[in-house]
Amino acid sequence: MAKETVNLGTINLDNLPQRKSVYAIFAQSKESSKPINCRYVGETDNLEERTKAHLAESEQNECLKKFMQSDKTKLMIYELLPNSDKDERLQKEKDWIIDYKPECNK
């Protein structure tokens, strides 16, 4: 499946897929509007639920919570993996961590 990019400040979170996926959360460049400075890469069984959890006050990752609660524009790139098992998603997550070098996955 193809990667999709969404602006978490403008999208209706209820419209995110409730499906298995791998995702990455970024800031948005003011100059180009492109994703920069990856903050977090994760995998999930339900992208909508997980995204809402990251935006909640109860987010456990302090690095990510600080970013998600900031006024910075947040972009998310995700890839739906509807027929994947947990191991496949974890492998893709590892690959994305290598590619994107997120600062909050440490």
C-alpha positions in Angstrom: 0.0 0.0 0.0 1.0 3.6 -0.6 2.0 6.0 2.2 -0.4 8.7 3.0 0.4 12.1 4.6 -2.1 14.0 6.8 -2.0 17.2 8.8 -3.1 16.3 12.3 -4.3 19.9 12.9 -6.7 20.0 10.1 -7.9 16.4 9.6 -11.0 15.1 11.4 -9.4 12.3 13.5 -12.6 10.3 13.3 -11.8 9.9 9.6 -8.5 8.2 10.1 -8.6 4.5 9.3 -9.3 2.1 12.1 -6.8 -0.4 10.6 -3.4 -1.9 11.1 -0.7 0.4 10.1 2.8 1.8 10.6 3.0 5.6 11.1 5.5 8.4 11.7 4.8 11.8 13.3 6.7 14.9 12.0 6.8 18.7 12.4 6.0 20.6 9.2 8.5 22.8 7.5 7.4 26.5 7.4 9.2 27.0 4.0 8.1 23.9 2.1 5.2 22.5 4.2 6.9 19.1 4.0 7.5 16.8 6.9 10.7 17.4 8.9 12.3 16.4 12.2 10.5 13.1 12.8 9.4 12.8 16.4 8.0 9.3 16.5 7.5 6.1 14.6 5.0 3.4 15.7 2.8 0.5 14.7 -0.8 -0.1 15.6 -3.9 -2.3 15.1 -6.1 0.9 15.0 -4.6 4.1 13.6 -7.5 6.3 14.6 -7.3 5.2 18.3 -3.6 5.4 18.5 -3.4 8.9 17.0 -6.0 10.1 19.5 -4.0 8.5 22.3 -0.9 10.4 21.2 -2.8 13.7 21.3 -4.2 13.0 24.8 -2.9 14.4 28.1 -2.3 10.8 29.2 0.4 10.2 26.5 3.2 8.3 28.4 6.1 9.3 26.1 7.2 12.7 27.6 9.2 13.7 24.5 6.2 13.0 22.2 3.7 14.5 24.6 5.6 17.8 24.7 5.6 17.9 20.9 1.9 16.8 20.5 0.8 19.4 23.0 2.8 22.2 21.3 1.4 24.7 18.8 3.7 23.3 16.0 2.0 21.9 12.9 2.0 18.1 13.1 2.1 15.8 10.1 1.7 12.1 10.0 2.8 9.7 7.3 1.1 6.3 7.5 1.0 3.1 5.6 -2.0 0.8 6.0 -1.0 -2.9 6.4 -4.5 -4.5 6.7 -3.3 -8.1 6.3 -0.1 -7.8 8.3 0.7 -9.6 11.6 2.4 -7.9 14.5 5.9 -9.2 13.5 5.5 -7.7 10.0 4.5 -4.3 11.4 7.3 -4.4 13.9 9.8 -5.0 11.1 8.4 -2.1 9.1 8.5 0.1 12.2 12.2 -0.8 12.6 12.9 0.1 9.0 11.1 3.4 9.3 13.1 4.2 12.5 16.3 3.7 10.6 15.0 5.9 7.7 13.4 8.7 9.7 15.5 8.7 12.9 12.7 9.9 15.3 13.9 11.7 18.3 11.2 10.4 20.7 11.7 6.7 20.1 14.8 6.6 22.3 
